[in-house]
Amino acid sequence: MKNGMNILVERTDCILYYAGPGQSNEHSTGWIGGNAPEFFDDREDLIHEGNQRYYFYLSLVHPFKSESMISIFIPEDYEEYLDNNIYPNCSIKVIEHPTSTESVRDMFTNPGLIKHAISDGEISNDEKSMDQSFLIKLGGKPRLIQNTDYYFTKLTEESFSFLFQIDEDGYPETLLQDDYSYPFSFGSLYIFAKVEMNEIQNPVAGFWQFS
């Protein structure tokens, strides 16, 4: 893992990502809003559960495996993921899958988000990052809104480590459609994974918080 020791083991550094308007290109590593990756075109059953339907949120190219992406889906029903916000009962879906272009189909598209590209990641000192604005912070230590142990209890028991967070403080002003609310109530979503020296496995939604 390039720079993985400093980012995910010693956690002295982190990678910061930002969002900007426009299409994904060679200088982007994913997108937020818009259509889900083409990979999910024939996999509605993998995402939707009975009457509970999901919106696509974002996709990020895996920072240590360029052939993979991590995509996130959130329930259409806000109360569903408000009531189920901590692992192992967090209803946010996190799925690692082969790298895929954006679909032309809009079956998962969130009407409240305008598609923005996610920039290439920039390595930053972890301590410095705590005072910066960002869309995504990968590695280092999580910047928490509520620093309460019970968020981590089950994750720690099952040997999950912090992988990245998505912080709504880093949304561009152009990301939200008029009259739509922040999906996480101007909060942060925290993604965890099994982090080994040479591999990252089983990314999951750890919890989300807002003030």
Buried (B, 14 or more C-beta within 10 A) or exposed (E): BEBBEBBBBEBBBBBBBBBBEEEBEEEBBBBBBBBBBEBBBEBEEBBBEEEEBBBBBBBBBBBBBEEBBBBBBBBBBEEBBBEBBBBEEBBBBBBBBEBBEBBEEEBBBBEBBBBBBBBEBEBBEBEEBBEBEBBBBBBBBBBBBEEEEEBBEBBEEEEBBBBBBBBBBBBBEEBBEEEEEBBBEBBBBBBBBBBBEEEBEEBBBBBBBBE
